[in-house]
Amino acid sequence: MSKKVLTPDEEKKKKLNKLKKYYDAANESLQLEGKSVNEQVAILVNKCDELMCDICSNSDKIKIDDFEKVQELTKIDKKTYLDFVRIVALKNNGKLQEKAINKFENDFNDRLLSTNLRYAFLASYMDDKELHITDEDNKEYKPFTDYKSEDFAEILEHSAKLRELLNLVLWKEYKNYAKAAEYITELELPYRDFKNLVDWQHYKEGGYPSPTSPSKIWAIFNRFNSAHRLLTKWGYSSTSDELKKEFGLVINEVTPNPVDHPWQTGKEDEEME
């Protein structure tokens, strides 16, 4: 029996029916009903903004605090450590599948080839000899002495628990609210756009991941402002006019009103050191 082909309206209704449970749960905890669509979206964005505080805090504990601790034990790079954390978290929850293992093994093989290429280059060209390289057929892993480290295992397990909290609790709750927002807007606010709204609000003061990192939305406007003024100043108005017409934008350039932002202060302090 062939599967029934749904009309666009039927497909939309089907998606909304699947999303309704997320709206009902969000409505119970946040009292959304009776408010305008924009007000409900704002409530959900604000809630996810709060969640981002916990998400960033726990993520930093893994990427900064625990990583610094394991580096005191062995000179491991961040990507490798985060891969270890991901693998342990998946295994702890019985979700370590062949796909994840293969990805880890392939990454190992790619790094091994890169290491061997570097070695061949250093051992030949850098030593005033003829340049030598290698290829995938000559990848070789040479066993070395390893040892048990209870400290490393304890830190890694701590990071894995934090990763489980992030993936199974915090991000799950965040995505459930995003699905409620998609339901409220009748699919007009998909996850990608909802996440942008949250990020723009959460990082509006800048300063993350470094003190000199600007606000995400400010950086977008700043880049567009620079591009528009550059085209106008040097006689490429036709280019910007075509693009403004394409995107339905009407823009008039006036004198800017600079504002001192926290991340710019951080940059000045950094330059003075």
Secondary structure, DSSP 8 states (H G I E B T S, - for coil): -------HHHHHHHHHHHHHHHHHHHHHHH--TTS-HHHHHHHHHHHHHHHHHHHHHHHHIIIIIIHHHHHTTS---HHHHHHHHHHHHHHHTT---HHHHHHHHHHHHHHHHHHHHHHHHHHTGGGTS------GGG-----------HHHHHHHHHHHHHHHHIIIIIHHHHHHHHHHHHHHTTTSS-HHHHHHHHHHHHTTT---SSTT---HHHHHHHHHHHHHHHHHHTT-HHHHHHHHHHHT-------------HHHHHHHHHHH-
